[in-house]
Amino acid sequence: MATAPQTNGSRRKRNRDEELLDAAVRLFHEKGYPASSMKDVAEAVGVLKGSLYHYISSKEDLLFRILQESHQQASEIVDEVSGLPGPAVGRLRAFVERMYLWYLDHSERVGLYFNQQQYLTGDNKKAMVAQARDLGMAVRRLLTEAKREGSLDPRLDVKLSAFFLMGALNSIPMWYMETGSYSREQIAELFTRMSMSAFACQEDTVDTTAPDLSR
């Protein structure tokens, strides 16, 4: 069934939604969610406070939408790599590298995801807990498939390996700076090598040498 063409009004609303979310990400990252007010958000977007309620119902709704969007993008990475042909270890490596890149590209959003979701309540909180569990299980499935085909160390503990990988990803907002000497692509490549080396069979040799920055 063909979809109806998008009207100018719906495009404007989508653009304003994105502008609102981006402004809230910056504000919550800089001031913290508790210290940020709806007035602060309105000023950051350049609208009257009352106008915000055309797009959101509350400050918590705004935080929830930011976190939901982050989870949705992570889920899309899972879906993309799950459909890749070839060995399971290739899908695992693709997932690891793409996730590192996404976390590096969106370190402010990632910081909110893990440091500010404590302020969600009720159904919002339950939804985030369930989604985090789903992502963790997706990581375990990728590890399990690669281990089953013999590409990973047979002694590998899948549950702890998933915790290891997610811990490495979640730490990125604590140390990453865009002004650093390594590019996002270099960091993602090196971290992917190190992660895959940690999972690999003992007899495998994986090059974990840092990229040559002198070139």
Secondary structure as GFF3:
##gff-version 3
##sequence-region A 1 215
A	DSSP	alpha_helix	8	31	.	.	.	ID=ss1
A	DSSP	alpha_helix	38	45	.	.	.	ID=ss2
A	DSSP	three_ten_helix	49	54	.	.	.	ID=ss3
A	DSSP	alpha_helix	59	82	.	.	.	ID=ss4
A	DSSP	alpha_helix	88	105	.	.	.	ID=ss5
A	DSSP	alpha_helix	107	115	.	.	.	ID=ss6
A	DSSP	three_ten_helix	117	119	.	.	.	ID=ss7
A	DSSP	alpha_helix	122	148	.	.	.	ID=ss8
A	DSSP	alpha_helix	158	170	.	.	.	ID=ss9
A	DSSP	alpha_helix	172	175	.	.	.	ID=ss10
A	DSSP	alpha_helix	184	199	.	.	.	ID=ss11
###
